[in-house]
């Protein structure tokens, strides 16, 4: 087996425990049901007629169907709903 003293073994486990966990960012991305349909239809029309879409207008329209939230915002909204009722 190993010839390691208990003191050295406890030092190693203490080092593993004291390591800082990595920073994690959590977010939720919700896409409306019509966004993929819109994009696929837009691609179909552009290929059919040989045109290019106005990317600024497309981005503005698609951004209406995409929401990005974090858990802290969701909790605050739920709390506000309870306080309003």
Secondary structure, 3 states (H helix, E strand, C coil): CCCCCHHHHHHHHHHHHCCCCCCCCCCEEEECHHHHHHHHHHHHHHHHHCCCCCHHHHHHHHHCCEEEECHHHHHHHHHHHHHHC
